[in-house]
């Protein structure tokens, strides 16, 4: 399987895993982040960019799973673009629509996935721009 197909599979798996927050699940998702992960998230509510390392993103996912447990949430991805950077690394972008209760949040995500020395594909960088809650 080529890396573009592998990454597309991982991106759509991540979407399903985000919905797993409603069941309190986060462990499988956390395994998809590299130990060298770096992330940036813009939150309109604060007007600031939040920075995350591997430990912080994993803790954030744990907290999200606790918050969304037993809630009806839905994530939709659209406009997936995959740009190979090297033989073992690709950049990925897509739009996310997150529905929770009567709220909808749209975001644009840019990720970099790399096949690491153990042969596993993991996210090494992430940047997300969230929109206002509608």
C-alpha positions in Angstrom: 0.0 0.0 0.0 1.4 3.4 -0.9 1.8 6.1 1.8 -0.9 8.3 0.4 -3.5 5.5 0.8 -2.1 4.7 4.3 -2.4 8.3 5.4 -5.9 8.7 4.0 -6.9 5.6 6.0 -5.3 7.1 9.2 -7.1 10.5 8.7 -10.5 8.8 8.4 -9.7 6.5 11.4 -8.9 9.7 13.4 -12.3 11.0 12.5 -14.0 7.9 13.9 -11.7 8.0 16.9 -12.8 11.6 17.7 -16.4 10.4 17.7 -15.2 7.7 20.1 -14.8 10.5 22.7 -18.6 10.0 23.3 -17.8 6.6 24.7 -14.9 7.9 26.7 -12.3 6.4 24.4 -9.0 8.1 23.6 -6.1 5.5 23.9 -6.0 4.3 20.3 -6.0 7.9 19.1 -3.2 8.8 21.4 -1.0 6.0 19.9 -1.2 7.8 16.5 0.9 10.8 17.7 4.7 10.7 17.5 6.7 11.2 20.6 8.2 14.2 18.7 4.7 15.7 18.0 4.3 19.5 17.8 0.9 21.1 17.5 -0.7 24.5 17.2 -4.4 25.3 17.7 -6.1 28.6 17.1 -9.2 29.1 19.3 -11.4 32.1 18.4 -12.8 32.2 22.0 -9.4 33.2 23.3 -7.9 34.8 20.2 -4.7 32.9 20.8 -2.7 30.0 19.4 -2.3 27.2 21.9 0.9 25.0 21.6 1.0 21.3 22.3 3.7 18.7 22.6 3.0 14.9 22.6 2.2 14.7 26.3 -0.1 17.7 26.1 -2.1 16.5 23.1 -2.6 13.1 24.7 -3.8 14.8 27.9 -6.1 17.0 25.9 -7.6 14.0 24.2 -8.1 12.3 27.6 -9.9 15.5 28.8 -12.0 15.7 25.7 -13.1 12.0 26.1 -14.2 12.8 29.7 -16.0 16.0 28.6 -17.8 14.4 25.6 -18.6 11.1 27.3 -22.3 10.1 26.7 -22.8 13.2 24.4 -24.0 13.0 20.8 -21.1 14.3 18.7 -20.3 14.1 15.0 -17.2 14.9 13.0 -17.2 15.3 9.2 -14.1 15.7 7.1 -14.2 17.1 3.6 -11.7 18.3 1.0 -8.9 15.9 1.9 -5.7 16.9 0.2 -2.5 14.8 0.5 0.9 16.1 -0.6 3.9 13.8 -0.4 6.9 15.5 1.0 9.3 12.5 1.1 9.1 8.8 0.6 8.0 8.3 4.3 6.2 11.6 5.0 3.2 13.5 3.7 1.3 16.8 4.5 -2.4 16.5 4.8 -5.2 19.2 4.9 -8.9 19.0 5.2 -11.9 20.8 6.6 -13.6 19.5 9.8 -17.2 20.1 10.8 -17.9 19.2 14.5 -21.4 19.0 15.7 -22.3 18.8 19.4 -25.7 19.5 20.8 -27.0 22.4 18.6 -23.6 23.8 18.0 -21.5 23.5 14.9 -17.8 24.4 14.7 -15.8 24.4 11.4 -12.1 24.2 11.3 -9.2 23.8 8.8 -6.6 21.3 9.7 -3.0 20.8 8.4 -1.1 17.7 9.5 2.2 16.1 8.7 2.3 12.3 9.0 5.5 10.3 9.0 6.3 6.6 8.9 8.7 6.2 11.8 11.6 3.8 12.3 9.2 1.1 13.7 7.2 1.2 10.4 4.2 2.9 12.1 2.6 6.0 10.5 2.2 8.8 13.1 1.3 12.5 13.2 4.4 14.6 13.8 2.9 18.1 13.3 -0.5 19.6 13.4 -2.0 23.1 12.9 -5.7 23.8 13.2 -7.7 27.0 12.7 -11.1 26.8 14.3 -14.0 29.0 13.3 -16.6 30.6 15.5 -19.3 28.5 17.0 -22.5 28.6 14.8 
